[in-house]
Amino acid sequence: MTEKKQIGILAILIVFTGLLCVFFGIRSGKSTPERMSSAILNNKYKDAVTKVEVSQHGEVLTLYKDVSLQGNWVGYSDSDPELVFPVDPVSMEEFLQNSTDIRDFVLISKNPDSQKLESFNLLDSSEITVNYYADESSVSSVTFGSNNYSGQKIYVTTPDSPIYEIHDDFFPWLTTAGKSWANMNFVPKNIMGITDASDIQRIIVSSKATGKGKNLTNATATAAATEGELFKEIADKVLSLRGGALINPTVAEGVSEIFELRLETGNTNSVTLKVYPYKDSFVVIPTVFLNTVAEGYRLNYGFEISTWTYNTMAQWVE
């Protein structure tokens, strides 16, 4: 092969390679989506948020800081507004932290029409909208749609904005089901100011079925070894027990109470747990008393427990 031919072939290869680079460069540019780093909720509002509304299928779940309960979160659904439950403080903190975390927002559609929104479940009965409020003023509103093919990303939009794709770490909270947000512990420790069992000063248990009962205090527990063991057993156990389904207390109307447990703290706060038969199991209805409670206190809820849990409690009066 002559030198001229070699140079000619080399020139052709260089031009061809250049064209390929340009072609794939353009293709790559087209397929690389626009993205930005942002958050669902501006971090400056994290501690200022006083209310969150989650809506789906026409139902709205409202979560708000109750000033009568030292600013602890409580919740209720518009489908059952009389059922007011304490919100799990750890879960709520994680939700707000997730909301303010900086994350990638990958642009999917810049100017979506109704058909486009529907295709991502952002404009039909299945979308979930979360509204954040600070002193009744909306500071953020985001609608969550369907997941992508991998299930790890979710499509989101805000009023009159593009469709974006973000990492889906909101799954536990994208629901209007109260139980998913509720503090299902027998004792709402954060509301009562309880850190651990040592904060409990008195335990009163009574069986309405047998008439048996016990009145235990830290003082008598120290004086009597058997009572001391029982006091510690009940205190530790009741702080670890959790209920099942969230239930409106009205289910106990006209039903005879069969068991009662009362815990008192050193600051005269108390919680009374009343147990009633319910279908094939039992329902516990807590009544929380706070010495600092202000007017407007609204907690009103119950939760289901199993026969095993009830039998465990019943043994405390034997």
C-alpha positions as CSV (number, residue, x, y, z in Angstrom):
1,M,0.0,0.0,0.0
2,T,1.4,3.4,-1.0
3,E,1.9,6.1,1.5
4,K,-0.7,8.3,-0.2
5,K,-3.3,5.5,0.2
6,Q,-2.4,5.0,3.8
7,I,-2.8,8.7,4.4
8,G,-6.1,8.7,2.6
9,I,-7.5,5.8,4.6
10,L,-6.3,7.4,7.8
11,A,-8.0,10.6,6.9
12,I,-11.3,8.7,6.2
13,L,-11.0,6.9,9.5
14,I,-10.5,10.2,11.4
15,V,-13.5,11.8,9.7
16,F,-15.6,8.7,10.3
17,T,-14.6,8.6,14.0
18,G,-15.3,12.3,14.4
19,L,-18.8,11.8,12.9
20,L,-19.5,8.9,15.3
21,C,-18.4,11.1,18.2
22,V,-20.6,13.9,17.1
23,F,-23.6,11.5,16.5
24,F,-23.3,9.7,19.8
25,G,-22.6,12.9,21.6
26,I,-25.8,14.4,20.3
27,R,-27.7,11.2,21.1
28,S,-26.1,11.2,24.6
29,G,-27.1,14.8,25.1
30,K,-30.6,14.0,24.2
31,S,-30.9,11.0,26.5
32,T,-29.3,12.7,29.5
33,P,-32.2,14.1,31.5
34,E,-32.0,17.5,33.2
35,R,-31.7,17.3,36.9
36,M,-31.5,19.5,39.9
37,S,-30.7,19.2,43.6
38,S,-33.6,20.3,45.8
39,A,-35.9,19.1,48.6
40,I,-39.5,18.5,49.1
41,L,-39.6,21.0,51.9
42,N,-37.2,23.9,52.5
43,N,-35.1,23.1,55.5
44,K,-35.9,26.4,57.1
45,Y,-39.4,25.2,57.6
46,K,-38.6,21.9,59.2
47,D,-39.1,23.1,62.8
48,A,-41.8,25.6,61.7
49,V,-44.2,23.1,60.3
50,T,-47.3,22.8,62.5
51,K,-49.6,20.8,60.3
52,V,-49.3,18.2,57.5
53,E,-52.2,17.0,55.4
54,V,-52.1,13.8,53.4
55,S,-54.9,13.3,50.9
56,Q,-55.9,10.4,48.6
57,H,-59.2,9.1,47.1
58,G,-60.9,12.2,48.5
59,E,-59.9,11.4,52.1
60,V,-57.7,13.8,54.1
61,L,-55.5,12.8,57.1
62,T,-54.5,15.7,59.2
63,L,-51.5,15.7,61.5
64,Y,-50.8,18.7,63.7
65,K,-48.9,19.9,66.7
66,D,-51.3,20.1,69.6
67,V,-50.3,23.0,71.8
68,S,-52.4,21.5,74.6
69,L,-50.0,18.5,74.6
70,Q,-46.8,20.5,74.7
71,G,-46.6,20.6,71.0
72,N,-46.7,16.8,70.4
73,W,-48.2,15.6,67.2
74,V,-51.7,14.1,67.0
75,G,-53.8,13.1,64.0
76,Y,-57.3,12.4,62.7
77,S,-59.0,11.6,59.4
78,D,-61.9,13.6,58.0
79,S,-63.7,10.3,57.6
80,D,-63.6,9.8,61.4
81,P,-62.7,13.2,63.0
82,E,-63.6,12.1,66.5
83,L,-60.9,9.4,66.4
84,V,-57.9,11.5,67.5
85,F,-54.6,9.6,68.0
86,P,-51.1,10.4,69.1
87,V,-48.6,10.4,66.2
88,D,-45.4,8.3,66.5
89,P,-42.8,11.0,67.3
90,V,-39.9,9.0,65.8
91,S,-41.7,8.4,62.6
92,M,-42.8,12.0,62.3
93,E,-39.3,13.3,62.8
94,E,-38.0,10.9,60.1
95,F,-40.7,12.0,57.8
96,L,-39.8,15.7,58.2
97,Q,-36.1,14.9,57.9
98,N,-36.8,13.0,54.6
99,S,-38.8,15.9,53.4
100,T,-35.9,18.4,53.9
101,D,-33.2,16.1,52.6
102,I,-31.5,17.4,49.5
103,R,-32.1,14.9,46.6
104,D,-31.9,14.6,42.8
105,F,-34.9,15.7,40.9
106,V,-34.8,14.2,37.4
107,L,-36.9,16.1,34.9
108,I,-39.4,13.8,33.1
109,S,-41.8,16.2,31.5
110,K,-41.4,20.0,31.5
111,N,-44.9,21.0,30.5
112,P,-47.2,18.1,31.2
113,D,-50.8,18.2,30.1
114,S,-53.6,16.3,31.8
115,Q,-53.0,13.1,29.8
116,K,-49.3,13.2,30.7
117,L,-50.1,13.7,34.4
118,E,-52.6,10.8,34.3
119,S,-50.0,8.5,32.7
120,F,-47.8,8.9,35.8
121,N,-50.8,8.6,38.2
122,L,-50.5,12.3,39.1
123,L,-54.0,13.3,38.1
124,D,-56.3,10.4,39.0
125,S,-57.8,8.8,42.2
126,S,-54.5,7.1,43.1
127,E,-52.2,10.1,43.5
128,I,-51.2,11.2,47.0
129,T,-50.8,14.9,47.9
130,V,-48.9,16.1,50.9
131,N,-49.4,19.6,52.1
132,Y,-47.1,21.2,54.7
133,Y,-48.3,24.2,56.8
134,A,-46.6,26.7,59.1
135,D,-49.1,28.6,61.2
136,E,-51.9,27.7,58.7
137,S,-49.9,29.0,55.7
138,S,-48.9,26.5,53.1
139,V,-45.1,26.2,52.7
140,S,-45.0,23.2,50.3
141,S,-47.4,21.0,48.4
142,V,-46.2,17.9,46.5
143,T,-48.2,15.2,44.7
144,F,-46.8,11.7,44.5
145,G,-47.7,9.4,41.6
146,S,-46.7,5.9,40.5
147,N,-43.3,4.3,40.8
148,N,-41.0,3.8,37.9
149,Y,-40.2,0.3,36.5
150,S,-37.7,-0.5,39.2
151,G,-40.0,0.5,42.0
152,Q,-37.1,2.5,43.5
153,K,-38.1,5.9,42.1
154,I,-41.4,7.8,42.2
155,Y,-42.9,10.5,40.1
156,V,-43.7,13.8,41.8
157,T,-45.1,17.2,40.8
158,T,-46.1,20.4,42.5
159,P,-48.9,22.8,41.4
160,D,-48.2,24.1,37.8
161,S,-44.7,22.5,37.7
162,P,-42.9,19.8,35.7
163,I,-43.0,16.1,36.5
164,Y,-39.8,14.9,38.3
165,E,-38.5,11.5,39.3
166,I,-37.0,11.1,42.8
167,H,-35.8,8.3,45.0
168,D,-38.7,6.7,46.7
169,D,-38.0,6.7,50.4
170,F,-41.4,8.1,51.3
171,F,-43.2,4.8,51.0
172,P,-44.0,4.4,54.8
173,W,-45.8,7.7,54.9
174,L,-47.7,7.9,51.6
175,T,-51.0,6.8,53.1
176,T,-54.0,8.2,54.8
177,A,-54.3,5.2,57.1
178,G,-54.0,6.5,60.7
179,K,-52.3,3.4,62.0
180,S,-49.3,4.0,59.7
181,W,-48.8,7.3,61.5
182,A,-50.1,6.5,65.0
183,N,-48.1,5.9,68.2
184,M,-49.4,2.4,68.9
185,N,-47.6,2.0,72.2
186,F,-49.9,1.3,75.1
187,V,-48.3,4.4,76.8
188,P,-47.5,7.5,74.7
189,K,-44.3,8.2,76.6
190,N,-43.4,11.4,74.8
191,I,-46.8,13.0,75.7
192,M,-46.6,11.8,79.3
193,G,-43.0,12.8,79.8
194,I,-41.8,9.2,80.5
195,T,-38.3,8.2,79.6
196,D,-38.3,4.7,81.1
197,A,-39.9,2.6,83.8
198,S,-38.1,4.5,86.5
199,D,-40.4,7.4,85.9
200,I,-43.5,5.4,86.9
201,Q,-44.4,5.9,90.6
202,R,-47.7,4.0,91.0
203,I,-49.4,1.1,89.2
204,I,-53.0,0.1,89.8
205,V,-54.3,-3.0,88.1
206,S,-57.8,-4.4,88.6
207,S,-59.9,-7.2,87.0
208,K,-63.5,-6.2,86.7
209,A,-64.4,-9.9,86.0
210,T,-62.8,-11.3,89.2
211,G,-62.8,-8.3,91.5
212,K,-59.1,-8.8,92.1
213,G,-56.6,-6.0,92.0
214,K,-53.2,-4.6,93.1
215,N,-52.0,-1.1,94.1
216,L,-48.2,-1.0,93.7
217,T,-45.9,2.0,94.3
218,N,-42.2,2.5,94.3
219,A,-42.2,2.7,98.1
220,T,-44.1,-0.6,98.6
221,A,-42.0,-2.3,95.9
222,T,-38.9,-1.4,97.8
223,A,-40.3,-2.8,101.0
224,A,-41.6,-6.1,99.6
225,A,-39.5,-8.2,97.2
226,T,-42.4,-9.9,95.5
227,E,-44.3,-6.7,94.9
228,G,-41.0,-5.1,93.8
229,E,-40.6,-7.8,91.1
230,L,-44.2,-7.4,90.0
231,F,-43.9,-3.6,89.9
232,K,-40.9,-3.8,87.7
233,E,-42.4,-6.6,85.5
234,I,-45.5,-4.5,84.8
235,A,-43.7,-1.2,84.3
236,D,-41.2,-2.7,81.8
237,K,-43.9,-4.8,80.0
238,V,-46.5,-2.1,79.6
239,L,-44.0,0.4,78.2
240,S,-43.1,-2.2,75.5
241,L,-46.5,-3.4,74.5
242,R,-48.1,-2.2,71.3
243,G,-51.6,-2.3,70.0
244,G,-52.9,-3.6,66.6
245,A,-55.6,-1.8,64.6
246,L,-56.5,1.7,65.5
247,I,-60.2,1.8,66.7
248,N,-62.8,4.4,67.6
249,P,-63.6,4.2,71.3
250,T,-67.3,4.2,70.5
251,V,-67.1,0.4,69.9
252,A,-67.0,0.1,73.7
253,E,-70.3,1.9,74.2
254,G,-72.7,-0.4,76.1
255,V,-70.0,-3.0,76.6
256,S,-68.8,-3.9,80.2
257,E,-65.2,-3.1,81.0
258,I,-63.3,-6.3,82.0
259,F,-59.8,-5.0,83.0
260,E,-58.2,-1.7,84.0
261,L,-54.6,-0.6,84.4
262,R,-53.5,2.8,85.6
263,L,-49.9,4.3,85.6
264,E,-49.0,7.4,87.5
265,T,-45.8,9.4,87.2
266,G,-44.0,11.6,89.8
267,N,-45.4,14.8,88.2
268,T,-49.0,13.5,88.6
269,N,-49.4,12.7,85.0
270,S,-51.3,9.4,84.4
271,V,-52.7,7.1,81.8
272,T,-55.6,4.7,82.4
273,L,-56.0,1.7,80.1
274,K,-59.5,0.2,80.0
275,V,-60.0,-3.1,78.3
276,Y,-63.2,-4.3,76.7
277,P,-64.1,-7.4,74.7
278,Y,-64.2,-6.7,71.0
279,K,-65.2,-9.3,68.4
280,D,-62.8,-12.2,68.8
281,S,-60.2,-10.1,70.7
282,F,-60.1,-7.1,72.9
283,V,-59.9,-3.3,72.6
284,V,-57.9,-1.0,74.9
285,I,-59.0,2.6,75.4
286,P,-56.4,4.9,76.9
287,T,-57.2,8.0,78.8
288,V,-54.3,10.3,79.4
289,F,-54.3,12.9,82.1
290,L,-51.7,15.7,82.2
291,N,-51.3,18.1,85.0
292,T,-50.3,20.8,82.5
293,V,-52.9,20.1,79.9
294,A,-54.5,23.2,78.4
295,E,-58.0,23.6,77.1
296,G,-58.5,21.9,73.8
297,Y,-57.1,18.5,74.7
298,R,-58.5,16.0,72.2
299,L,-56.9,12.6,72.4
300,N,-59.7,10.0,71.8
301,Y,-58.6,6.6,70.5
302,G,-58.4,2.9,71.1
303,F,-56.5,0.0,69.7
304,E,-57.1,-3.8,69.3
305,I,-55.0,-6.3,71.3
306,S,-54.8,-10.1,71.0
307,T,-56.0,-12.6,73.5
308,W,-52.4,-13.4,74.4
309,T,-51.7,-9.8,75.3
310,Y,-54.9,-9.6,77.4
311,N,-54.0,-12.9,79.2
312,T,-50.6,-11.5,80.0
313,M,-52.1,-8.5,81.6
314,A,-54.8,-10.5,83.5
315,Q,-52.0,-12.5,85.2
316,W,-50.9,-9.4,87.0
317,V,-53.8,-9.5,89.4
318,E,-53.6,-13.2,90.3
